[in-house]
Amino acid sequence: QDGIGLNHPYFEKVTQLALDDEVILLESFIDITERKIAEKALNEAKITLEKSVRERTGSLTRTNRKLEKEIVERSIQ
């Protein structure tokens, strides 16, 4: 949590540096809130697209079956 009680996703990186006879650890943080928001939107769009594809495929399958049935009925006449 930050100083005002909000949670923020972040990326943390620790780099080890040698300075004279000392080893120093440099810790850096990058706020990735915008990236997480974009990932969520992309995932929601993917789910919506997959649903549309399933619905359209079902519709095309039903139409195809009707057409095949018509072909059989017309060939009998």
DSSP file with accessible surface (Angstrom, degrees, kcal/mol):
  #  RESIDUE AA STRUCTURE BP1 BP2  ACC     N-H-->O    O-->H-N    N-H-->O    O-->H-N    TCO  KAPPA ALPHA  PHI   PSI    X-CA   Y-CA   Z-CA
    1    1 A Q              0   0  173      0, 0.0     6,-0.2     0, 0.0     2,-0.1   0.000 360.0 360.0 360.0 149.3    0.0    0.0    0.0
    2    2 A D    >   -     0   0   57      4,-2.8     3,-1.7     1,-0.1     5,-0.0  -0.189 360.0 -80.0 -86.6-174.2    1.1    3.5   -0.6
    3    3 A G  T 3  S+     0   0   88      1,-0.3    -1,-0.1     2,-0.1     0, 0.0   0.695 129.4  47.7 -63.8 -17.8    1.0    6.3    2.0
    4    4 A I  T 3  S-     0   0  138      2,-0.1    -1,-0.3     0, 0.0     0, 0.0   0.202 122.7 -96.9-111.1  15.9   -2.7    7.0    1.6
    5    5 A G  S <  S+     0   0   39     -3,-1.7     2,-0.3     1,-0.3    -2,-0.1   0.663  79.0 132.5  86.8  14.5   -3.9    3.3    1.7
    6    6 A L        -     0   0   90      2,-0.0    -4,-2.8     0, 0.0     2,-0.4  -0.771  51.1-131.2-100.2 146.9   -4.1    2.5   -2.0
    7    7 A N        -     0   0  122     -2,-0.3     0, 0.0    -6,-0.2     0, 0.0  -0.818  24.9-177.0 -94.1 135.1   -2.7   -0.6   -3.6
    8    8 A H        -     0   0   77     -2,-0.4     2,-0.2     2,-0.0    -2,-0.0  -0.998  25.6-125.9-130.6 131.6   -0.6   -0.1   -6.7
    9    9 A P        +     0   0   50      0, 0.0    23,-2.0     0, 0.0    24,-0.4  -0.523  39.9 176.0 -71.3 142.7    0.9   -2.9   -8.9
   10   10 A Y  E     -A   31   0A 130     21,-0.2     2,-0.5    -2,-0.2    21,-0.2  -0.980  32.3-129.4-146.5 159.2    4.6   -2.4   -9.3
   11   11 A F  E     -A   30   0A 111     19,-2.6    19,-2.4    -2,-0.3     2,-0.4  -0.938  26.4-157.8-108.0 130.6    7.7   -4.0  -10.8
   12   12 A E  E     -A   29   0A  83     -2,-0.5     2,-0.4    17,-0.2    17,-0.2  -0.921  10.4-176.9-114.0 137.5   10.7   -4.3   -8.5
   13   13 A K  E     -A   28   0A 117     15,-2.5    15,-2.8    -2,-0.4     2,-0.5  -0.999   8.2-162.4-134.0 132.6   14.3   -4.6   -9.6
   14   14 A V  E     -A   27   0A  79     -2,-0.4     2,-0.4    13,-0.2    13,-0.2  -0.971   8.7-171.3-116.6 126.6   17.3   -5.1   -7.4
   15   15 A T  E     -A   26   0A  47     11,-2.8    11,-3.4    -2,-0.5     2,-0.5  -0.962  15.4-141.2-119.7 132.8   20.7   -4.4   -8.8
   16   16 A Q  E     -A   25   0A 141     -2,-0.4     2,-0.4     9,-0.2     9,-0.2  -0.827  22.0-172.5 -94.9 127.3   24.0   -5.2   -7.0
   17   17 A L  E     -A   24   0A  79      7,-3.6     7,-3.5    -2,-0.5     2,-0.6  -0.939  17.4-143.1-120.5 140.7   26.7   -2.6   -7.5
   18   18 A A  E     +A   23   0A  90     -2,-0.4     2,-0.5     5,-0.2     5,-0.2  -0.911  21.2 177.1-102.5 124.2   30.3   -2.8   -6.4
   19   19 A L  E >   -A   22   0A  94      3,-3.0     3,-2.7    -2,-0.6     2,-0.2  -0.951  61.7 -55.0-131.3 109.7   31.7    0.6   -5.1
   20   20 A D  T 3  S-     0   0  152     -2,-0.5     0, 0.0     1,-0.3     0, 0.0  -0.396 121.7 -21.4  55.5-120.1   35.3    0.5   -3.8
   21   21 A D  T 3  S+     0   0  169     -2,-0.2     2,-0.3    -3,-0.1    -1,-0.3   0.309 123.6  89.7 -99.3   9.4   35.2   -2.2   -1.2
   22   22 A E  E <   -A   19   0A 131     -3,-2.7    -3,-3.0     2,-0.0     2,-0.5  -0.792  64.8-143.0-109.8 149.9   31.5   -2.1   -0.6
   23   23 A V  E     -A   18   0A  92     -2,-0.3     2,-0.4    -5,-0.2    -5,-0.2  -0.948  22.3-166.7-107.2 125.7   28.6   -3.9   -2.2
   24   24 A I  E     -A   17   0A  63     -7,-3.5    -7,-3.6    -2,-0.5     2,-0.6  -0.931  11.8-146.7-115.6 136.4   25.5   -1.7   -2.7
   25   25 A L  E     -A   16   0A 116     -2,-0.4     2,-0.6    -9,-0.2    -9,-0.2  -0.912  10.0-159.8-101.5 124.1   22.1   -2.9   -3.5
   26   26 A L  E     -A   15   0A  93    -11,-3.4   -11,-2.8    -2,-0.6     2,-0.5  -0.924   8.2-167.2-105.0 118.0   20.0   -0.5   -5.6
   27   27 A E  E     -A   14   0A 104     -2,-0.6     2,-0.3   -13,-0.2   -13,-0.2  -0.920   7.6-178.8-109.6 126.2   16.3   -1.2   -5.4
   28   28 A S  E     -A   13   0A  48    -15,-2.8   -15,-2.5    -2,-0.5     2,-0.4  -0.946  10.5-159.0-127.2 149.8   14.0    0.4   -7.9
   29   29 A F  E     -A   12   0A 109     -2,-0.3     2,-0.5   -17,-0.2   -17,-0.2  -0.979   0.8-164.3-127.6 139.2   10.2    0.3   -8.3
   30   30 A I  E     -A   11   0A  97    -19,-2.4   -19,-2.6    -2,-0.4     2,-0.4  -0.988  22.9-128.4-125.2 126.0    8.1    1.1  -11.4
   31   31 A D  E     -A   10   0A  96     -2,-0.5   -21,-0.2   -21,-0.2     3,-0.2  -0.586  25.4-179.4 -72.0 120.7    4.4    1.7  -11.1
   32   32 A I     >  +     0   0   30    -23,-2.0     4,-2.4    -2,-0.4     5,-0.2   0.016  40.8 121.0-113.2  29.5    2.7   -0.7  -13.6
   33   33 A T  H  > S+     0   0   39    -24,-0.4     4,-2.4     1,-0.2     5,-0.2   0.928  76.6  48.8 -57.7 -48.2   -0.9    0.4  -13.0
   34   34 A E  H  > S+     0   0  168      1,-0.2     4,-2.4     2,-0.2    -1,-0.2   0.890 110.2  51.9 -62.3 -38.6   -1.5    1.5  -16.6
   35   35 A R  H  > S+     0   0  159      2,-0.2     4,-2.7     1,-0.2    -1,-0.2   0.926 110.1  48.3 -62.9 -44.0    0.0   -1.8  -17.9
   36   36 A K  H  X S+     0   0   96     -4,-2.4     4,-2.3     2,-0.2    -2,-0.2   0.893 110.9  51.0 -64.8 -38.3   -2.3   -3.8  -15.7
   37   37 A I  H  X S+     0   0  110     -4,-2.4     4,-2.4    -5,-0.2    -1,-0.2   0.930 112.1  47.2 -63.7 -43.1   -5.3   -1.8  -16.8
   38   38 A A  H  X S+     0   0   59     -4,-2.4     4,-2.6     1,-0.2    -2,-0.2   0.905 110.7  51.8 -65.7 -40.7   -4.4   -2.4  -20.4
   39   39 A E  H  X S+     0   0   75     -4,-2.7     4,-2.5     2,-0.2    -1,-0.2   0.910 110.3  49.0 -61.1 -42.2   -3.9   -6.1  -19.8
   40   40 A K  H  X S+     0   0  138     -4,-2.3     4,-2.5     2,-0.2    -2,-0.2   0.929 112.1  47.7 -64.0 -44.7   -7.3   -6.3  -18.2
   41   41 A A  H  X S+     0   0   52     -4,-2.4     4,-2.4     2,-0.2    -2,-0.2   0.909 112.4  49.9 -63.2 -40.5   -9.0   -4.5  -21.1
   42   42 A L  H  X S+     0   0  127     -4,-2.6     4,-2.4     2,-0.2    -2,-0.2   0.926 110.9  49.0 -64.4 -42.1   -7.1   -6.7  -23.6
   43   43 A N  H  X S+     0   0   86     -4,-2.5     4,-2.4     2,-0.2    -2,-0.2   0.912 111.1  49.7 -64.6 -41.1   -8.3   -9.8  -21.8
   44   44 A E  H  X S+     0   0   99     -4,-2.5     4,-2.4     1,-0.2    -1,-0.2   0.906 110.7  50.2 -64.6 -39.2  -11.9   -8.6  -21.7
   45   45 A A  H  X S+     0   0   55     -4,-2.4     4,-2.7     2,-0.2    -2,-0.2   0.903 109.6  51.7 -64.9 -39.1  -11.7   -7.9  -25.4
   46   46 A K  H  X S+     0   0  117     -4,-2.4     4,-2.8     2,-0.2    -2,-0.2   0.930 110.0  48.3 -62.6 -44.7  -10.3  -11.4  -26.1
   47   47 A I  H  X S+     0   0   88     -4,-2.4     4,-2.3     2,-0.2    -2,-0.2   0.925 112.4  48.9 -62.4 -44.1  -13.2  -12.9  -24.1
   48   48 A T  H  X S+     0   0   88     -4,-2.4     4,-2.4     2,-0.2    -2,-0.2   0.920 112.4  48.4 -61.6 -43.8  -15.8  -10.8  -26.0
   49   49 A L  H  X S+     0   0  112     -4,-2.7     4,-2.6     2,-0.2    -2,-0.2   0.924 110.0  51.1 -64.0 -44.1  -14.2  -11.8  -29.3
   50   50 A E  H  X S+     0   0   84     -4,-2.8     4,-2.4     1,-0.2    -1,-0.2   0.903 110.6  49.7 -60.6 -40.1  -14.1  -15.5  -28.5
   51   51 A K  H  X S+     0   0  113     -4,-2.3     4,-2.6     2,-0.2    -1,-0.2   0.929 111.0  49.2 -63.5 -44.4  -17.8  -15.3  -27.5
   52   52 A S  H  X S+     0   0   57     -4,-2.4     4,-2.8     1,-0.2     5,-0.2   0.899 110.4  50.7 -61.7 -40.9  -18.7  -13.6  -30.8
   53   53 A V  H  X S+     0   0   77     -4,-2.6     4,-2.8     2,-0.2     5,-0.2   0.924 110.7  48.7 -64.2 -43.9  -16.8  -16.2  -32.7
   54   54 A R  H  X S+     0   0  154     -4,-2.4     4,-2.4     1,-0.2    -2,-0.2   0.933 113.8  46.7 -60.7 -45.1  -18.6  -19.0  -31.0
   55   55 A E  H  X S+     0   0  110     -4,-2.6     4,-2.4     2,-0.2    -2,-0.2   0.926 114.7  46.2 -63.4 -45.1  -22.0  -17.4  -31.6
   56   56 A R  H  X S+     0   0  145     -4,-2.8     4,-2.7     2,-0.2     5,-0.2   0.905 111.5  51.7 -66.3 -40.0  -21.2  -16.7  -35.3
   57   57 A T  H  X S+     0   0   75     -4,-2.8     4,-2.5    -5,-0.2    -1,-0.2   0.922 110.4  49.2 -62.5 -42.1  -19.8  -20.2  -35.8
   58   58 A G  H  X S+     0   0   22     -4,-2.4     4,-2.4    -5,-0.2    -2,-0.2   0.921 111.6  49.0 -61.8 -43.8  -23.0  -21.7  -34.3
   59   59 A S  H  X S+     0   0   38     -4,-2.4     4,-2.5     1,-0.2    -2,-0.2   0.923 112.5  47.2 -62.4 -45.1  -25.1  -19.5  -36.5
   60   60 A L  H  X S+     0   0   85     -4,-2.7     4,-2.6     2,-0.2    -1,-0.2   0.889 110.6  52.8 -65.0 -37.6  -23.2  -20.5  -39.6
   61   61 A T  H  X S+     0   0   54     -4,-2.5     4,-2.3    -5,-0.2    -2,-0.2   0.933 110.7  46.9 -63.5 -44.4  -23.4  -24.2  -38.7
   62   62 A R  H  X S+     0   0  143     -4,-2.4     4,-2.2     2,-0.2    -2,-0.2   0.931 113.5  48.3 -63.6 -43.7  -27.2  -23.9  -38.3
   63   63 A T  H  X S+     0   0   67     -4,-2.5     4,-2.4     1,-0.2    -2,-0.2   0.914 110.4  51.9 -62.7 -41.6  -27.5  -22.1  -41.6
   64   64 A N  H  X S+     0   0   89     -4,-2.6     4,-2.6     1,-0.2    -1,-0.2   0.911 108.5  50.5 -62.6 -42.0  -25.3  -24.6  -43.3
   65   65 A R  H  X S+     0   0  160     -4,-2.3     4,-2.4     2,-0.2    -1,-0.2   0.906 109.8  50.8 -62.9 -41.2  -27.4  -27.5  -42.0
   66   66 A K  H  X S+     0   0  141     -4,-2.2     4,-2.4     2,-0.2    -2,-0.2   0.923 111.5  47.9 -61.6 -43.9  -30.6  -25.8  -43.3
   67   67 A L  H  X S+     0   0   85     -4,-2.4     4,-2.4     2,-0.2    -2,-0.2   0.909 110.7  50.7 -64.5 -41.1  -29.0  -25.4  -46.7
   68   68 A E  H  X S+     0   0  103     -4,-2.6     4,-2.2     2,-0.2    -1,-0.2   0.905 110.0  50.8 -62.6 -39.7  -27.8  -29.0  -46.8
   69   69 A K  H  X S+     0   0  135     -4,-2.4     4,-2.7     1,-0.2    -2,-0.2   0.916 109.6  50.5 -63.8 -42.1  -31.4  -30.1  -45.9
   70   70 A E  H  X S+     0   0   81     -4,-2.4     4,-2.7     2,-0.2     5,-0.2   0.897 108.1  53.0 -62.2 -40.7  -32.8  -27.9  -48.8
   71   71 A I  H  X S+     0   0  116     -4,-2.4     4,-2.0     2,-0.2    -1,-0.2   0.934 111.2  46.1 -60.7 -44.8  -30.3  -29.5  -51.2
   72   72 A V  H  X S+     0   0   83     -4,-2.2     4,-1.4     1,-0.2    -2,-0.2   0.936 113.2  49.3 -64.0 -44.7  -31.4  -33.0  -50.2
   73   73 A E  H  X S+     0   0   90     -4,-2.7     4,-1.3     1,-0.2    -2,-0.2   0.901 112.6  47.4 -63.6 -40.2  -35.1  -32.0  -50.4
   74   74 A R  H  < S+     0   0  173     -4,-2.7    -1,-0.2     1,-0.2    -2,-0.2   0.831 108.7  54.1 -71.0 -32.1  -34.7  -30.4  -53.9
   75   75 A S  H  < S+     0   0   92     -4,-2.0    -1,-0.2    -5,-0.2    -2,-0.2   0.778 106.2  53.5 -74.0 -23.0  -32.8  -33.4  -55.2
   76   76 A I  H  <        0   0  134     -4,-1.4    -1,-0.2    -3,-0.2    -2,-0.2   0.852 360.0 360.0 -76.0 -32.8  -35.6  -35.8  -54.2
   77   77 A Q     <        0   0  192     -4,-1.3    -3,-0.1    -5,-0.2    -4,-0.0   0.204 360.0 360.0 -73.9 360.0  -38.2  -33.7  -56.1
